[in-house]
Amino acid sequence: MLGTAFPAARLLLVEQPGPWGERGLKDSHFGTELAADLEAYAARAGVRVQAIRRPGRTPRDAVRRWAFVDTRDGVESLHWGEFRDGAELLELPLDGSAGTRDDAPLYLVCAHSKHDTCCALRGRPVAAAIAAHRPGRVWECSHLGGDRFAANVLVLPSGLLYGRVLPFATEEFVAAAEAGEVIGALLRGRVGLPPAAQAALAFAHEHLAVRRRRDLCVESASPVVGGISVVRLGGPHGALDVTVQVDRVAATGLTCHNPRPNGYLAYRPVTIVPVD
């Protein structure tokens, strides 16, 4: 799963109750043209739009909410606001200056059944289980990528994306996330980083037994040349270089939705050494 988190570091979460089609917000009651306009508006600022909805039923009189999330080091933040007409979001400043700040962790669980059945079958029980421990802190969301890793859970504003989360283990999952720990065995990567950097960071957390998220950071990542990228990390042991091997792997049945022959890039960290 290493290195499979998406590249956007900032997100706009848009509450849209009811069904979503394969394209998420574009195939919902939000409106196809308006959703396309909003995604284009956000893309110009380097922001990813994610549809969200509450687990279970949404009250009929509920005012819809939006959230702006920044996962970048040193500026991690989450702000909430409300809207009645989706067109209002086209005037929303995408710089974190609007809305009310929220410092508690938020959990997005992919439950986008029309994109891939696996996500709904595995995601909804996880969303319900987290909601039982942290009411109001979890939302079902549209496609996060990596359907084959369902159930997928994105923890915000840390930006850590996890796969294969199990519903009966969500209490321990939430406790670790709220303690600022990295759950290495389930980690797909951190959004906003290059794939090789994501893999190197996860590898270092596991092999150095460094559990706290803030104790390691990515300083640089070289381009992939000859199937190799070198990622420099900063941490309690000083600077470290992680060599990541990148291989193209042939595979079939990567998702429930697509059983045909396919392939993917695998990011495999092979060495970690201190920098003199």
C-alpha positions in Angstrom: 0.0 0.0 0.0 3.0 2.3 0.4 3.0 5.5 -1.6 -0.6 5.4 -2.7 -2.0 8.6 -1.1 -3.2 11.3 -3.5 -0.9 14.3 -4.3 -3.1 17.2 -3.1 -2.1 18.6 0.3 -5.3 20.8 0.7 -8.9 19.7 0.5 -12.3 21.3 0.3 -14.9 19.0 1.9 -18.5 19.6 0.7 -21.4 18.0 2.4 -23.8 16.4 0.0 -26.4 14.0 1.5 -28.0 11.3 -0.6 -26.6 9.1 -3.4 -23.4 9.8 -5.4 -22.8 8.4 -8.8 -19.5 7.2 -10.1 -18.1 10.8 -10.4 -19.1 11.7 -6.8 -20.2 15.3 -6.4 -20.7 15.7 -10.2 -23.2 12.8 -10.1 -25.3 13.9 -7.1 -28.1 16.3 -6.3 -25.4 19.0 -5.9 -25.7 19.5 -9.7 -23.3 18.4 -12.5 -22.4 21.8 -13.9 -22.1 23.5 -10.5 -19.8 20.6 -9.2 -17.7 20.9 -12.3 -17.3 24.7 -11.8 -16.4 24.1 -8.1 -13.8 21.5 -8.9 -12.3 23.8 -11.6 -12.3 26.7 -9.1 -10.5 24.5 -6.5 -8.1 23.0 -8.9 -6.8 26.4 -9.9 -5.7 26.8 -6.2 -4.3 23.3 -6.0 -7.2 22.1 -3.8 -9.0 18.7 -4.1 -12.8 18.6 -3.7 -14.2 15.7 -1.7 -17.9 15.0 -1.2 -18.8 14.0 2.4 -22.0 12.9 4.1 -22.9 11.9 7.7 -23.0 8.2 8.5 -26.6 7.0 8.6 -29.5 9.4 7.8 -29.1 13.1 7.5 -31.8 15.2 9.2 -34.1 16.9 6.7 -33.5 20.3 8.2 -29.8 20.0 8.5 -27.8 22.9 7.1 -25.0 21.6 4.9 -21.4 22.2 5.9 -18.1 22.7 4.2 -14.6 22.3 5.5 -11.2 23.5 4.3 -8.2 21.4 5.3 -4.5 22.1 5.0 -2.3 19.1 5.7 1.1 20.7 5.1 3.8 20.6 7.7 3.6 23.6 10.1 0.3 24.8 8.8 -2.0 21.8 9.5 -5.5 23.2 10.0 -9.2 22.5 9.6 -11.9 25.1 9.3 -15.7 24.6 9.1 -18.4 26.7 7.6 -22.1 26.3 6.4 -23.9 26.9 3.1 -27.4 26.7 1.7 -26.7 27.1 -2.0 -23.7 25.3 -3.5 -22.9 28.4 -5.6 -21.8 30.1 -2.4 -18.7 27.9 -2.4 -17.5 29.5 -5.7 -16.8 32.7 -3.6 -15.1 30.8 -0.7 -11.5 31.9 -0.2 -9.3 28.8 -0.4 -6.6 29.9 1.9 -7.9 28.9 5.3 -9.0 32.4 6.2 -12.7 31.5 6.3 -14.7 29.4 8.7 -14.3 28.3 12.3 -11.1 26.5 13.3 -11.4 22.9 14.5 -8.4 21.3 16.3 -9.8 17.8 16.9 -9.0 15.0 14.5 -11.5 14.2 11.7 -12.0 10.9 10.0 -13.1 10.4 6.4 -14.0 6.9 5.4 -14.5 6.1 1.7 -18.0 4.7 1.1 -18.4 5.5 -2.6 -20.3 2.4 -3.8 -20.9 3.7 -7.3 -17.1 4.1 -7.8 -16.4 0.6 -6.4 -18.6 -1.7 -4.4 -15.7 -2.7 -2.1 -15.6 0.8 -0.6 -19.2 0.7 0.5 -19.1 -2.9 1.7 -16.0 -2.4 3.8 -16.1 1.3 4.4 -19.6 1.8 5.9 -19.1 -0.6 8.8 -15.9 1.2 9.7 -17.5 4.6 9.5 -20.3 3.4 11.8 -17.8 1.9 14.2 -15.7 5.1 14.4 -19.0 7.1 14.9 -19.8 4.9 17.9 -16.5 6.0 19.5 -16.4 9.6 18.2 -19.9 10.8 17.3 -19.8 13.7 14.9 -16.1 13.3 14.1 -16.4 10.8 11.1 -17.9 11.3 7.7 -18.4 9.0 4.7 -16.6 10.5 1.7 -16.2 10.0 -2.0 -13.4 8.2 -3.8 -10.0 8.4 -2.0 -8.2 6.2 -4.4 -7.0 2.7 -3.8 -10.3 0.8 -3.8 -8.4 -2.5 -3.4 -7.2 -1.3 0.1 -10.8 -0.7 1.5 -11.7 0.2 4.1 -9.8 3.5 3.5 -9.6 6.1 6.2 -8.1 9.6 5.9 -7.2 11.3 9.2 -7.3 15.1 9.1 -5.6 17.5 9.3 -2.6 15.2 9.7 -3.2 13.9 6.1 -2.4 10.3 7.0 -4.2 7.8 4.7 -4.8 4.3 6.0 -6.1 1.2 4.2 -7.6 -2.2 5.3 -8.9 -0.7 8.5 -11.2 -3.2 10.4 -14.4 -2.2 12.1 -13.8 -4.2 15.3 -10.4 -2.5 15.8 -11.5 1.1 15.3 -11.3 2.0 19.0 -7.5 1.3 19.0 -7.2 3.0 15.6 -8.8 6.2 16.9 -6.8 6.1 20.2 -3.5 5.9 18.2 -4.5 8.7 15.8 -5.5 11.0 18.6 -2.2 10.3 20.4 -0.3 11.6 17.3 1.0 8.1 16.5 1.5 6.5 13.1 -0.1 3.1 12.5 2.6 1.6 10.3 1.0 -1.6 9.3 -2.1 0.2 7.8 -0.4 3.3 6.4 -0.8 4.0 2.7 1.0 7.3 2.9 0.6 11.0 3.7 -1.4 13.1 1.2 0.5 15.9 -0.6 3.8 14.1 -0.7 5.4 12.3 -3.7 4.8 8.6 -3.6 8.5 7.7 -3.0 8.6 10.2 0.0 5.4 8.6 1.4 7.0 5.2 1.3 10.2 6.4 2.8 8.4 8.1 5.7 6.4 5.0 6.5 9.5 2.8 6.3 11.4 5.1 8.7 8.6 5.1 11.2 8.5 1.3 11.3 12.3 0.6 11.2 13.3 3.2 13.6 10.5 2.5 16.0 9.5 6.2 15.9 5.8 6.2 16.6 5.0 9.9 16.8 4.0 11.5 13.5 5.8 14.8 14.2 9.2 13.2 14.9 10.0 12.6 11.3 9.6 14.9 8.3 10.5 14.8 4.5 13.2 17.3 3.6 13.6 16.3 -0.1 13.0 13.6 -2.6 15.0 13.0 -5.8 13.3 12.3 -9.1 12.9 8.6 -10.0 16.0 7.7 -12.1 16.6 4.1 -13.2 13.8 3.0 -10.9 15.4 4.6 -7.8 14.5 7.7 -5.7 16.5 8.9 -2.7 14.4 10.6 0.0 16.0 12.7 2.8 14.2 12.7 6.1 14.8 14.8 9.3 14.3 13.1 12.6 15.5 12.4 16.1 18.6 10.7 14.7 19.5 13.6 12.4 19.2 13.5 8.7 18.6 10.2 7.0 18.6 9.0 3.4 16.1 6.4 2.4 16.6 4.6 -1.0 13.3 3.7 -2.6 13.0 1.2 -5.5 10.2 1.8 -7.9 8.9 -1.2 -9.9 6.0 -1.6 -12.3 3.9 -4.6 -11.3 1.4 -6.4 -13.5 -1.8 -7.4 -11.8 -5.4 -8.3 -12.4 -8.5 -7.5 -10.4 -7.1 -4.5 -8.7 -10.6 -3.4 -7.8 -14.0 -5.0 -7.5 -15.1 -2.7 -10.3 -12.3 -3.6 -12.7 -11.3 -7.2 -12.8 -9.3 -6.8 -16.1 -5.5 -7.0 -16.4 -3.8 -3.9 -15.1 -0.7 -2.7 -13.3 0.6 -0.4 -10.7 3.8 1.2 -9.5 5.2 -0.3 -6.3 7.4 1.8 -4.0 9.8 -0.4 -2.0 12.2 1.2 0.5 15.4 -0.8 0.6 17.9 1.0 2.7 18.0 3.7 5.3 21.3 5.4 6.4 22.3 8.4 8.5 23.8 11.4 6.6 27.3 12.4 7.8 
